[in-house]
Amino acid sequence: MDASLLTIQPNAPEPIYRQIVEQLRRLIASGQLTAGELLPSVRDVAGFHAVNPMTVSRAYGIAEAEGLLERLRGKGMAVAATRKAVQSESQRMALLEAQLQELARHANELELPAEPVLRRLAKLLGD
């Protein structure tokens, strides 16, 4: 994995360490990161994204505590060998449920009809 695979939004309301953990969770669930695959070092991620190394270390620590990652002595962090290769589509969709509900709430508050919101989402997804 390369540090550029992570997308960090410093101005987002979600803390950076949570952004990293959530992205790791999704990348592992989709199979983009496979069991045993090494992650970039804390310094590499922090340097690439211009964030505090302690923030990246905290994210890696949380992911390790959740069983997503494992520490390999002398090599760094890797995707835990006990992780299933790819989760089902319904399991991966469940990871988006909270954000989809929030999007729907925002669209309703703005009184936007579903059709233009779905068209914009499809465009963002590249469909």
Contacts in CASP RR format, 6 or more apart in sequence:
PFRMAT RR
TARGET T0000
AUTHOR 0000-0000-0000
METHOD contacts of the structure
MODEL  1
MDASLLTIQPNAPEPIYRQIVEQLRRLIASGQLTAGELLPSVRDVAGFHA
VNPMTVSRAYGIAEAEGLLERLRGKGMAVAATRKAVQSESQRMALLEAQL
QELARHANELELPAEPVLRRLAKLLGD
1 27 0 8 1.000
1 33 0 8 1.000
1 37 0 8 1.000
1 38 0 8 1.000
1 39 0 8 1.000
1 40 0 8 1.000
2 40 0 8 1.000
3 40 0 8 1.000
3 44 0 8 1.000
3 45 0 8 1.000
3 47 0 8 1.000
3 48 0 8 1.000
3 49 0 8 1.000
4 48 0 8 1.000
5 27 0 8 1.000
5 32 0 8 1.000
6 19 0 8 1.000
6 20 0 8 1.000
6 23 0 8 1.000
6 45 0 8 1.000
6 49 0 8 1.000
7 19 0 8 1.000
7 23 0 8 1.000
8 16 0 8 1.000
8 19 0 8 1.000
8 20 0 8 1.000
8 49 0 8 1.000
8 51 0 8 1.000
9 19 0 8 1.000
10 16 0 8 1.000
10 51 0 8 1.000
12 19 0 8 1.000
14 22 0 8 1.000
16 51 0 8 1.000
16 55 0 8 1.000
16 59 0 8 1.000
17 55 0 8 1.000
17 56 0 8 1.000
17 58 0 8 1.000
17 59 0 8 1.000
17 62 0 8 1.000
18 59 0 8 1.000
20 45 0 8 1.000
20 55 0 8 1.000
20 56 0 8 1.000
20 59 0 8 1.000
20 60 0 8 1.000
20 63 0 8 1.000
21 59 0 8 1.000
21 62 0 8 1.000
21 63 0 8 1.000
21 66 0 8 1.000
21 68 0 8 1.000
24 33 0 8 1.000
24 39 0 8 1.000
24 59 0 8 1.000
24 63 0 8 1.000
24 68 0 8 1.000
24 69 0 8 1.000
25 63 0 8 1.000
25 66 0 8 1.000
25 68 0 8 1.000
25 95 0 8 1.000
26 92 0 8 1.000
26 95 0 8 1.000
27 33 0 8 1.000
28 68 0 8 1.000
28 79 0 8 1.000
28 83 0 8 1.000
29 86 0 8 1.000
29 87 0 8 1.000
29 91 0 8 1.000
29 92 0 8 1.000
29 95 0 8 1.000
30 86 0 8 1.000
30 87 0 8 1.000
30 92 0 8 1.000
31 85 0 8 1.000
31 86 0 8 1.000
33 39 0 8 1.000
33 79 0 8 1.000
34 79 0 8 1.000
34 85 0 8 1.000
35 79 0 8 1.000
35 80 0 8 1.000
35 81 0 8 1.000
35 82 0 8 1.000
35 83 0 8 1.000
35 85 0 8 1.000
36 70 0 8 1.000
36 78 0 8 1.000
36 79 0 8 1.000
36 80 0 8 1.000
36 81 0 8 1.000
37 78 0 8 1.000
37 79 0 8 1.000
38 72 0 8 1.000
38 75 0 8 1.000
38 76 0 8 1.000
38 77 0 8 1.000
38 78 0 8 1.000
39 45 0 8 1.000
39 60 0 8 1.000
39 69 0 8 1.000
39 76 0 8 1.000
39 77 0 8 1.000
39 78 0 8 1.000
39 79 0 8 1.000
40 48 0 8 1.000
41 76 0 8 1.000
42 53 0 8 1.000
42 56 0 8 1.000
42 57 0 8 1.000
42 60 0 8 1.000
43 53 0 8 1.000
45 51 0 8 1.000
45 56 0 8 1.000
46 52 0 8 1.000
46 53 0 8 1.000
46 55 0 8 1.000
46 56 0 8 1.000
47 53 0 8 1.000
60 69 0 8 1.000
60 77 0 8 1.000
61 69 0 8 1.000
63 69 0 8 1.000
63 77 0 8 1.000
64 70 0 8 1.000
64 71 0 8 1.000
64 77 0 8 1.000
67 80 0 8 1.000
67 82 0 8 1.000
67 83 0 8 1.000
68 79 0 8 1.000
68 80 0 8 1.000
68 83 0 8 1.000
69 77 0 8 1.000
69 78 0 8 1.000
69 79 0 8 1.000
69 80 0 8 1.000
70 77 0 8 1.000
70 78 0 8 1.000
70 79 0 8 1.000
70 80 0 8 1.000
70 81 0 8 1.000
71 77 0 8 1.000
72 78 0 8 1.000
103 117 0 8 1.000
103 121 0 8 1.000
107 114 0 8 1.000
107 117 0 8 1.000
END
